[in-house]
Amino acid sequence: MSNAPIIPVELIAPAFNPATFGIRGAPHALFTRLRKDYPLAIAEVPGYDPHWIVTKYDDIREITRQDHIFHSADRSKTLASKIAEQLMRQYSGGLPTIFKTLVHMDDPEHAEHRAVTQPHFYPQAIAKVEPMVRDMARSYITAFLAKGAQNDNTGDFATELAFPYPAEVVLTLIGVPKQDHRKMLDLTHWLFCYADPDLCRPGANITDPAEIIKTWDIVYNEFKAYYESMIAERQQCPVDDLTSAIANGKIGGCPMTERNMISYLVIASTAGHDTTSATTATGMWVLAENPDLLQRLKADPALIPGFVEETIRWTSPVQQFIRSATEDYTLRGQQIKKGDLLYLSYISGNRDEDVFKDPFTFDPARSPNRHVGFGYGPHICLGQHLARLEMKVLWEELIPRLASVSMAGEGRMTESEFVTGPKSVPIRYTLETTH
């Protein structure tokens, strides 16, 4: 890294601070500057190992399509301080991460584990669950509007609908009974929003790095305690759900390890809905601030799939992932060395001026819209087709019922440098009289 450009610490340090992502617009101002002045450069933030900060769309795609060169499993997959990495190794018995999910794997391990559930997420399999998803969407819309009718047609779209609806969809597919969905939602927030004072684990000291890793360890063990008996049941009597597929999945002809099995269920139970929740809540925030957009979608419902794609690009709920180089590599004229860490900013790639025309204009008719909101390459999001269906169905059911919508207060963003989106979207609405 000796001759590489170094980003001034005062410029890049906010990208390492979860609070920055709780300020609407702040991350975009930062990464717009980086794309212009430091498109591929090194961050040397105190307390962290040096990281290449990858801000450009083409560079993100070049890295993520070459998993054999840029590994996911050798170091922490998310941004972690030196202390956090050391603590993770202590808690995990020397491993670089507490969890061993699909995102923490490289091939052949990644491909083998992904194949265990992949058939459940093929488009033809997702099409079969559409009636169930549509029923759930209608149910949540009806409940949201009924509650709103008692509060002058107001409600918090994030907490009352965008959070619980995608959670119910994926947790039902996993086989988790409805009475336990709230527990899963809380554990998801503890895991991803460990630095947010409103969503973190109760009693956690969010300023202490040891507390963060302790929370992850607690979350892992909570999931383990919950899923152990379910796994045993499904191994004895499999049913048509994701837990059965994972509990009976074979890796190289052998059962999956316990850690990998629990981790698989953790990522399905958390990332399987949290990113969709963030994107859905963002979609409503955009609609509430752009009355013309709601009318445009009402007049032309065929725009709804494009609206969904644009909300994914606009939100980019997974802000970053970390990769490590397994060999020397030249990227954008810079010499990346074996062992170097790379911080891939998806939020930056999806606003890259060289790829997206007017990237700060929300356009449901944007075409093409080849965003990297679901990642790219072999690690592209396994649940992308389910996420698209959930959002498309929700908007198809809700938009015709709304005559107007506006913000009824200040929206609030989650404080997280990893997965983020709105944690509160208070809206006021009027309904069409024909519904």
N, C-alpha and C positions, 0 to 999 in steps of 0.2 A: 504493500500500500504506500510505499515511500514517496513516489512522485505523483500520486493521485491528488486531485483537488480536494481540499478540506472545507466543509461547510462551517462557517462561523458558529460557535457553540450557542451564542445567544439567538441565532436564527433557527437552529434545528432542535434545540432543547425542548420547546413546546410540543413537538411531535412525540416526545417520550413521556409526556405528562397527560394522564387520563382527563384532567380537568379541561384541557384545551378542547377536547372533543365534545364537551358539554356546552361550549359557546357556539351558537349557530353561526356558520360562515367562517369561523376562525381557522379550521383546518384547510379550507379551500384557499384562503388568502395565503397561508403558508406554502402550500404545495404549488400554487400558481407561480409564486416567486421562485421556488426550487426548480420547477420545470424550465423556467426562463434562464436562471443564472447558474444552477447546479443540477443539470438533468441527471447526471450520474456522478455522485461524489460521496466522500466519506464523512460520516458523523463520528466525532469523538466526544461523546457525552460522558461526563464524570460518573463513575459507578457502573458503566457499561463497557463491554468490549467494542472495538470499532465496528461499524456497520456501513456497508455501501447502501446509500439511499437510492432506490430505483423508482423513478417518478414517471417515466415515459411508457406509454402503452406498448409500443413495439418491443421494448426491452423486457417488460413483464411477460409478454407472450414468448419471447425467445428463451427466457429462463424457464418458464413453467412447462414448456413442451419438451424440455430435456432433463427429465427427472434423474437420469443416470449421472449427470454432471452436477446438478444442483439438488442436493439431498434435503429431505424433510425430517429424517429420523435422527440425525447425528447430534443435533443441538435442539434447544427449545424452539418449537414451531411458532411461538408468539414472542413478542418483544419481552426480554427478561434481563434484569440487572445481573451483575456478577454474583451478588448475594442470593438472588432468587434462584439462579442456576445451581449454585452450591447447595441451597436448601432442598431443591427438587431432587438432587442426587442423594441427599441424606434421607429424605422421606421415601424414596423409591428403591433404596438399596443399590445406589450407584448408577441408575439409569438417568438419561437426560431429561425425562419428563415423568410426571406422575401418571398421566393417562397414556394409553397406547391405542389411540383411535386411528381411523383411516388416514387422517391428516398427518399423523405422526409416523407414517410408514413409508418405506421405499420398496421398489420391486426387488424380488418377486413377491415379497410379503404383502405389499399393497394390493397388487392385482388379485392375489389369491383370496384375500379377505373381502375385497370389493365384490368379487364374483358370488360370494355367499348370499348377498341380498339384492344384487343387481337386477335379477329378473322381476323383482317386486316393484322396481322403479322404471321399467321400460314404459314407453308411451302407451302401448296396448294394455299394460297392467293398470296404469294410472287411469286410463279411460273407463275401466270397469268400476272404479270407486267414485266416479263423478256424481252419480245419484246420491250417494251417502254424503259427499262433500257439500253438494247443493242443499241438501236437507239441513245440514249443520249451519251453513251460511244463513239460510232463511231463519233458522231458530235464533241465532245470535242477533240478527237484524231486528227480528220481532221483539226480542227482549230489550235490546238497546233502545228502540223507539218507544216501547211501553214505559220504560223507566224515564226516558226523556220527556214523555208527555206529562209526567208529574213534576217536571222541573223546567217549565217554560221552554220545552223543546231544546234542552241543552244536555250535554253529556261529555264525558272524556272518552273520545274514540279510541285512544291508545289502551287505557287500562280496562275498559269495559268490553271492547270488541277485538281490537287488533292483537292484544296479548292472548286472550283465552281461546279464540276461534282456531288459529293454526295449531295451537297446542292440542286442542281436542282432536283435530284431524289426525295428526301424526301419532299421538298417544293411543288413540283407538286402533290404529294400524299396528302399533307395537303390541297391543293387548293389555294396556293399563286401564283398569276400571275407572269410570268417571270420578268417583269419590276421591281418587288419588291424584287427579290432574293438578289441583292447586299446589300440592306438595312438590310436584315436578316443576311447576312454573317457578316456585320459590327457589328451588335448587338451581334452576337455570340462571336466575338473576344473581344468586350468590356466586356462581361460577364465572359468568361473563361480566358482571357489573360489580366486581369485588371492590372497585374504587369509588362507586357511586354512593353517597351518603343515604339516599332513599331506597336503594335496591340491594345493598350489600347484606351479608349475613348479620343478623342482629348481634350487637355486642362486639363486632369486629373492629379492631383499630386499623383503619384503612391507610394510615400513614406508615405502618410498620411492614416492611417487606416480608418478615417472617410470618406475620399474620395472614398475608395474602396466600402464601404457600400452604399454611395451616388450613385455610379455608378450602383450598383445592383438595387437600388430603381429606378433610371432613366430607366434602361433597362426594368424592370418590367412594368413601366408606358408607355414606348414606345410600348411594345408588347400589353399592354391593349388598348391603343389608336388605334393600328392597327387592332386588332382582334375583338373589340367590335361590329362594324358594320357587320363584316363577320359572327359572331356568330348569330346576330339577323336575318340576311338573311337566314342562314342555318336552323334556328328554324322555319322560315316561309316556306322555300322551300328547304328541304334537297336534297343533291346530293350525288354521290358516292365518298366522300372524307373524310379524317380524321376529318376535322373541323365539318362536319355534325355529325359524330359519337360522338364527344365530346360535341357539342352544344346540342345534344338531348339525351345524355347519362343519365341514371337514376342510382342513388345511393340510395339503400333502397326504391325504388319506387318514389324518389323525384329527381328533376333536380340537377345537380352538382352545388356547390356554384360558384360564379363568380371567386373568388380567385383560386379555384382549376381548374376551366376551363381555365383561362388565364395561370396558371402555367403548365397545361398539354400541352397547345399549345407552351409554351416557351420551354419545354424540347424536344418536337418533332421537333421544329424549330432550335434547337441548338445542343443538344447531338445527335439528329437524323442524323447529318452529320459530326460534328466536329471530333469525334473519328475515323470515317471512313476516313476522310481527312488525319488525322495524320498517320494512318496505311498505307494508300496508298502512301503517300509521303515517308514514311520510306521504303516501298517496293522498290521504285525506287532508293533511296539512296543505299540500299543494292545491287541492280543490277548494279548500276554504279560503285561500288567499287569491284564487283566480276564478271569479264567478263565470267568466266567459268560457273557461275550460269545461266546467260542469255542463253548461248549455251545449257546448260542442259535442260532448260525449253522449248527452241525452238525444241530440239530433241524429247522431251517427254512432250507434253502439258498435259498429264494426271497428271503431277506433280503440275499443277497450283492450284487446291484446297488445296494441302498440303503446297504450297508456301504461300497461303493466311493465313492458320492457323498459320504458323510459323511467318508471319509478325505481326499477332495479338499478339502472345506470346512475340515477340521481342520488339514490341512497347509498349504494355500495356498502351494505351493512358490515361486511367483513372488511375492515379498514386496511389491515396488513397481515402478511405472513412472512416468516423468516425462512430463508434457505441457506445452506452452507455449500461452498464449492468443494468438489472432490478432486479437482485438477485445475491447473492454470487455464484461464479462458480470457479471450479478448472480447470486450463488449463496449460498443460506442467509443472505440479507440482507447479504452482504458484496460489496464492489465489487472484482472482479478486473479488473485493467487489461491492456490489450494488451501482450504481451511478458512477462507474469508467468509464473513457473514453478510447476507444481502437482505435488506428490508424492502419488501415489495409493497408499494403503496397502491392498492386497488382504487382507493378514493381519488388518487391523482391520475392514474391511468384512464379512468372513466371521464375525466374532464380535460383530457389532452387535446389542446387546440389543433395539433397536427393530424388528428384522427376524426374528431367530432366537430362539425361545423357549429359555431355558436354554442359551445359546450355548456354555457351557463343559461341557456334558454331551454325551458322544459317544453319538449315537442313530442306529443303522442304519435305524430305521423313520421317521426324520424326514421329514415330508411336509407342505407342499412343502419342497424343499431347493434353492431358487434361488440357490445360492452364486455368487460371482464368481471361483471358483478357476481358470476358463479365460478370465477376462476377460469382456468384454461388448461388444456393438455390432459394428461392421464388423471390428474387430481380434480378435474372439474366436478362441481357439486353433484353428488349422486342423486339428490332429491330435487333437482332443478325442474323436472316436469311436474312433480307434485306441487311445488311452490307456485309455479305459473298457473296451474289449474285452480288452486285455492284462491289466488288473487283475482283471476278472471271471473270465476263464479261469484265471488263476493260482490265485485263491482257490477256484474250483470244483474244481480238481484237488488242491489242497493240504489244504484244511480237512477233507475226509472222512478223510484219512490221519492227522491229528493227534488223539491222545487228550487231550493236554494240552500246554501251552506256558507257559514262564515266562522271565523275564530271567535270564541266567547271568552277569551282570556289569552294569556301568553303561553305558547307552546314551550315545552322544555325538553332538552336533549339529555340523553344518558351520558354520564362521565365515564367513558371507557375508550382506551386507545386501540382496542381489539375489535369487538362487535359493538356497534352503536347505532342508535336511531332515536326517535322521540320516546320519552317516557310519559309525556302528557300532551294530549292534543284536545283541548277543550273546544267544543264546537256548538254553534247554534244553528238550527236548521228549520226550514218549513217543508211540509210534505205536499206532494201532488194530491189533489182532491179525488182523483180517479182511483187511488190505491186505498 
